[in-house]
Amino acid sequence: QVQLVESGGGLVQPGGSLRLSCAASGRIVRVGDMSWYRQAPGQHRELIANINPTVRATSDNSVRGRFSISRDNAKNEVNLDMKSLQPEDTAMYYCGAVVSLSSTTSMYWGQGTQVTVSS
């Protein structure tokens, strides 16, 4: 099985910064695209940033210039550096990864980490 474990969420004041991390573990053959999603109360889960194995990154307009996604292929880890956080960034943040095992390739999700931006 594959586990994605997120860390780094919490409470931060407007204008502050946080770093989220997510590590994949298990009998992994290859990790493909890794992504960060977020879901605010009453809203759909939305993709905010993606990074492929060659470290090509894309991000949603809502976070571009404030959030930066990175990955460490040796550790099967993806990070999200967030700055200039605003109350509208408050949400549960999830990492997702396309993971290949010996005979299957599937999308896996972390359990989520809460980010709250409030004074």
N, C-alpha and C positions, 0 to 999 in steps of 0.2 A: 504493500500500500504506500501511498504518498501522503505526506503531511506538509502543509504550508502553515507556518507559525509567524504571525505578525507581532510586532512590538513597536512601542514609541508613541502611542496616542496619549491624549490627556487634555487638560484644561490649559488654555493659553489666552492671554489678553489680545485684543485687536492690535495688529501690527507686529505680533510676535512670530516666532518660528518654531517648527517642530521637524523632526526627522522620523519617518516611519521606515521600518525594516521588515523584510519577509524572507524567511529561509525555507527552502524545500528540502525534504529529506525522504529517504526510502530507497527502494531498489531501482534507482533512476538510471536510465541509459542516456537520455538527452533531455535538456530543458529548452524548449522553443521560446516563443514570445512570452514575456512576463508583463503584467499590467497592473495598474491600480484603478479601482473603481470606488465610487462613493454612493451612499444612499442616505438622503435626508429623510426625516419623518414624513410619511405621506407621499414620498416621491419614488420614482423608479430608480433602480441602480444605474448609474451612468459611468461610462468609461472616461477617465480623465487623463491617463497617460499610458503609453505602451513602449516597450523597448524590445528589439529583436536580438537574436544571439550575436549579431555583428555590431551590436551597440548602437543601432540606428533608433532614435527615439522620436516619438510624436506625442503631442499633447493637445488637449481640448483648449479652445479659445479662452474659456473661463479661467484657466489656470496658467496659461502660457506667460512666461516672463516672471512668474512667482514660484511655480513648482518645477522641480527638476527631478527626472527619473534617471537612475543609474543601476548598473548590475555588476555583480562579481560572478563570472561564470565558474570560477574554481570553487566557489562556495555555494553555487545555486541560490544566490541571494539577489533580491531587488530592493532598492531603497527609493524613498520619495522625500526629497528635501523641500519643505514648504516654508515660504517666507511671506511677509506682509499679509498674514492671515486676517480674514475678516469674518464677522458673524455668519455670513452666508456660506462659509466653508464648513460650518458645523455639520457633521454627518458621521455615519459609520463608514470607515474606510476598509476596503477589502483588497487583498492581492489575489491575482489569478495567474495561473501559469499553464502552458501547454506542455505536458510531460509525457515522454515516451518511456515505457517500460520494455520488457523483452519482446512482447508481442502486441502491445496496444499503445495508442496515443490518445490521451484524453485531457480535458480541461479540469484543473483542480482549483479549489478555492480555500483561502484561509478563513478563519473564524470571525475575522473583523476586529478592528480596533477603533474605539470612539475618539473622535476629535471634537472638542467643544471650544469655540472661540467666544469669549464673553469677558466683559469687564466686571 
